[in-house]
């Protein structure tokens, strides 16, 4: 991996470079799969791009494809080795979403009845149909936009409510 694709202050870049300790379980030219320092339980792995990518908004399609393939391979390996009852695939972008290492990574977490993982989804709540319709309309427009300006952080789709 070329040095210009690493962040010298990033712990996951250090794992890729071999300067940070890790239990690496797989590598590809584009990805690294390894155990986190504090896994939920055995079988919990992280899949990260080899080059520094801060979050999902910094991710290009080719790297996304490589990460997606590595996640799928990891999910099948976790299933074969640990026989979980279920599986969570979790990617968090931004501190408010609980991202704590700002190098994109995907958690592949085997799940078992009564395990120590918390519930991930809140209880159902009332929704505003007009707001949902507006959201669906704006998302369709963003996804249909020529040149996909939202991929470059431009355009009228960056409104936050």
N, C-alpha and C positions, 0 to 999 in steps of 0.2 A: 504494500500500500504506500502511495506517495505521501510524503510528509505534509504537503499543502492540503491534504484532505483530513488531517487530524487537528484536533484542538489540544494543545499541550496541557491544558487545565482540565480536560475531560477524563473522568475515570474510565469510561467505556472505551475511549480512544486508547487509553493506557492498557486496557485488557487486550485490545486488538493488536497493539504494538508489542505486547509481552512484558510491559513494565509494571503492570498491576496484576496481582494474583487472581486467578479465576479457575473454576472447574469447567473448562471448555469441553463441550460434547460434540460440536460439529462446526465446520467452517466451509464456506464457499468463497469464490472470488469476491462476492458482494456482501456476505453476511457472516455473522458470528453467533453461535448459539451456546449459551453457558448458563450455569446455575447462579442465581443471585446469592449475595453474601448471606442473606437471611430469608431462605425460601419459606413459603407457607408450610410445605411438607415435601418429602422426596417426590421428584417428578416435576416440580415447578422450575421452568426454564425461562430464560429471556432470549429473544431473537433481536439482534440489532444490526443495522447496516455497518459494514466495515469502515466506510468513510463517515466523517462527522456530519450528521444531519440533526439539527436541533429538535425538530418536532415535525408533525405531519404536514404542516404548511410549508416546510422546507424540503419536502420529499418530492423527487421527480418520479415519473412513471416507471422508468427502467429499474430504479432502485426499489420502488414499491413492489414491482413484480418479483424481484429477487427476495425481498423480505416476505412477501406472501407465500412464495414457494417454500421458503425455510420454515415458516410458521406451520404450514400444512405438514411438512415432513416431521417437525417436532411433535405436533399433535398426534400423528400416527405412532411415533416412537413412544410417547408418553402412554398412549393407550396400550401398546403391545407390552410394555415393561411393567406398568403400574396398575392396569385394569381399573381405571376410575369409573365411577358411576356417571360422571358428567365432566365437563371441561369448560373453563372460562378462558377466553382469549381477550386480553385487556390491553389497550393502548391509550395512554393519557397524554394529552398535550396541554401544557400550561400549568402553572402552579395551582390555580383554582381547581383544576381537574386532578390534582394530586401528583403531577409530574415532579419528581424530586431530582432526577438526573436528566439534564437537558441535552441528551443525545437520544434520539428516537429509539424506542425499544418496545417490544411486544411481550407481555407476560403470557405464557401458556401454563395454566394452572389446573392440574387434575383436581376434581371435586369428589368428595365422599360425604355421605350422610353424616351429619354431626361434626364435620370438620370445623376448623377455627376461622374459616373465611367468613366475613360478614355478608349480610344481604346486600346485593349490589343495586337493586332497584327500589325506589320508594313505593309506598302503598299508592293505589290509584287515587287521583284527585279530580275535582271538577275541571273541565277544560272549556275554553272560550272558542266556540266553533268559528267565529269570524276571524279570530287571530290564527287559528289553524289553517283556514282557507287562505288567508293572506300569506302565511308562511309557505304553503304548498305552491301558490302562484309565483311567489318570488323565487323559490328554489327551482321550479320548472324553468323560469326565465333565465336564471343563472346557468343552469345546466345546458340550456339550448343556445346560449349566447355564442355568436361566432368568435372563434379565437379564445373562448373561455377566459375572459379578463380576470375573473376571480382567482384563477390560478397564479396570476401575477400580483395579486393584492390590489387590483384597480377596480374601477367601475362602481355602479350604484348599489352593489350588493353587500357593501360593508356596513350596513346600518345595524346598530346594536339596539335592542329594545330592553 
